[in-house]
């Protein structure tokens, strides 16, 4: 069983990383988005952010270097990532189940990081393996794992019920949404059930992590616990290939769409990119645009379809 668990974890980790890199490349290589012109942009100077201003207020701004306020970005991103601030402000009824689900995942991710640290470091410094610090660390990641699994499963169940019963979500709910939530519930439920049902001689979370690094095939893993770990690993590998990869899309949505206020200067990267985009031949079905696949964007943008129709 140990070998099965190790293969599942390593294979899933590889597939997960490949999927994340693929998503990042996919979003990073898309054409420049139309600027939203929404102010204030958080990376502006704090005094401008207060009144919704921008560097365009500065005289001869195109001749001056621009400086980004990364602290300002973090002040917006951290509350959004950890506490779903936007959902709290605009859809508070959906905030509770979504927050429980996501915050539980964050606790589980943090527990996994601590487990990996606790397994790897004593291998490098064996004398620290039995120190009090590692005992405390084990207690911390066990609490985080218990709380994370419980909170996340509760959130997933509430989201499932909400999608199944709320008419307002009907148009936004597909069978895949229910499948994904059930996947989380079953995977985390099996891990928890297997962990608590294991015998004292069976491996725990820390034992599996250490065995994974040493590839200890003699490790005794409870079958139910091993199945839950393997299924949870498969879930992690599955996420980047679905719309649940929005954790990657969100970064690009903020930085390349909402907050992209780079100036379009002559000879710059934006000018050269737009020049290339103007050669694309769009094939939109909307007749009034005239995007028939024969005209490029430059032709479409400099043609008045209404005048052509009158002719």
ChimeraX attribute file (.defattr): number of C-alpha atoms within 10 A of each C-alpha:
attribute: neighborCount
match mode: 1-to-1
recipient: residues
	/A:1	16
	/A:2	21
	/A:3	17
	/A:4	13
	/A:5	23
	/A:6	22
	/A:7	14
	/A:8	20
	/A:9	21
	/A:10	13
	/A:11	14
	/A:12	21
	/A:13	16
	/A:14	12
	/A:15	20
	/A:16	21
	/A:17	14
	/A:18	15
	/A:19	19
	/A:20	19
	/A:21	13
	/A:22	14
	/A:23	19
	/A:24	17
	/A:25	11
	/A:26	11
	/A:27	15
	/A:28	13
	/A:29	9
	/A:30	8
	/A:31	11
	/A:32	14
	/A:33	11
	/A:34	10
	/A:35	13
	/A:36	11
	/A:37	12
	/A:38	14
	/A:39	16
	/A:40	17
	/A:41	25
	/A:42	24
	/A:43	23
	/A:44	24
	/A:45	18
	/A:46	16
	/A:47	10
	/A:48	17
	/A:49	16
	/A:50	11
	/A:51	10
	/A:52	14
	/A:53	17
	/A:54	19
	/A:55	18
	/A:56	11
	/A:57	9
	/A:58	9
	/A:59	9
	/A:60	9
	/A:61	12
	/A:62	13
	/A:63	8
	/A:64	10
	/A:65	6
	/A:66	12
	/A:67	10
	/A:68	12
	/A:69	14
	/A:70	12
	/A:71	12
	/A:72	16
	/A:73	17
	/A:74	13
	/A:75	12
	/A:76	13
	/A:77	18
	/A:78	12
	/A:79	12
	/A:80	14
	/A:81	16
	/A:82	12
	/A:83	17
	/A:84	18
	/A:85	18
	/A:86	13
	/A:87	16
	/A:88	16
	/A:89	9
	/A:90	10
	/A:91	11
	/A:92	13
	/A:93	11
	/A:94	15
	/A:95	19
	/A:96	16
	/A:97	23
	/A:98	22
	/A:99	21
	/A:100	22
	/A:101	25
	/A:102	20
	/A:103	22
	/A:104	25
	/A:105	20
	/A:106	18
	/A:107	21
	/A:108	24
	/A:109	15
	/A:110	16
	/A:111	23
	/A:112	19
	/A:113	13
	/A:114	19
	/A:115	23
	/A:116	18
	/A:117	15
	/A:118	21
	/A:119	24
	/A:120	16
	/A:121	13
	/A:122	16
	/A:123	14
	/A:124	10
	/A:125	9
	/A:126	10
	/A:127	9
	/A:128	13
	/A:129	17
	/A:130	10
	/A:131	11
	/A:132	10
	/A:133	12
	/A:134	17
	/A:135	12
	/A:136	11
	/A:137	16
	/A:138	19
	/A:139	12
	/A:140	14
	/A:141	22
	/A:142	19
	/A:143	14
	/A:144	21
	/A:145	24
	/A:146	15
	/A:147	18
	/A:148	25
	/A:149	24
	/A:150	21
	/A:151	22
	/A:152	26
	/A:153	25
	/A:154	18
	/A:155	23
	/A:156	25
	/A:157	19
	/A:158	19
	/A:159	22
	/A:160	18
	/A:161	13
	/A:162	17
	/A:163	20
	/A:164	13
	/A:165	11
	/A:166	9
	/A:167	11
	/A:168	10
	/A:169	12
	/A:170	12
	/A:171	8
	/A:172	9
	/A:173	13
	/A:174	11
	/A:175	7
	/A:176	11
	/A:177	16
	/A:178	17
	/A:179	12
	/A:180	17
	/A:181	18
	/A:182	16
	/A:183	17
	/A:184	21
	/A:185	20
	/A:186	15
	/A:187	21
	/A:188	22
	/A:189	18
	/A:190	21
	/A:191	22
	/A:192	19
	/A:193	13
	/A:194	21
	/A:195	22
	/A:196	13
	/A:197	13
	/A:198	16
	/A:199	13
	/A:200	8
	/A:201	10
	/A:202	16
	/A:203	20
	/A:204	18
	/A:205	21
	/A:206	18
	/A:207	16
	/A:208	25
	/A:209	20
	/A:210	20
	/A:211	20
	/A:212	21
	/A:213	13
	/A:214	12
	/A:215	15
	/A:216	15
	/A:217	15
	/A:218	10
	/A:219	18
	/A:220	18
	/A:221	26
	/A:222	20
	/A:223	16
	/A:224	19
	/A:225	26
	/A:226	25
	/A:227	20
	/A:228	23
	/A:229	25
	/A:230	22
	/A:231	23
	/A:232	24
	/A:233	21
	/A:234	20
	/A:235	18
	/A:236	18
	/A:237	22
	/A:238	17
	/A:239	17
	/A:240	23
	/A:241	16
	/A:242	12
	/A:243	12
	/A:244	13
	/A:245	16
	/A:246	14
	/A:247	12
	/A:248	16
	/A:249	16
	/A:250	14
	/A:251	14
	/A:252	17
	/A:253	15
	/A:254	14
	/A:255	14
	/A:256	18
	/A:257	18
	/A:258	18
	/A:259	21
	/A:260	20
	/A:261	20
	/A:262	10
	/A:263	15
	/A:264	13
	/A:265	11
	/A:266	9
	/A:267	8
	/A:268	10
	/A:269	12
	/A:270	15
	/A:271	14
	/A:272	12
	/A:273	12
	/A:274	13
	/A:275	13
	/A:276	12
	/A:277	15
	/A:278	15
	/A:279	13
	/A:280	14
	/A:281	17
	/A:282	17
	/A:283	14
	/A:284	12
	/A:285	11
	/A:286	9
	/A:287	9
	/A:288	11
	/A:289	16
	/A:290	21
	/A:291	19
	/A:292	15
	/A:293	13
	/A:294	13
	/A:295	17
	/A:296	17
	/A:297	19
	/A:298	14
	/A:299	15
	/A:300	18
	/A:301	14
	/A:302	8
	/A:303	14
	/A:304	13
	/A:305	14
	/A:306	11
	/A:307	8
	/A:308	9
	/A:309	8
	/A:310	6
	/A:311	5
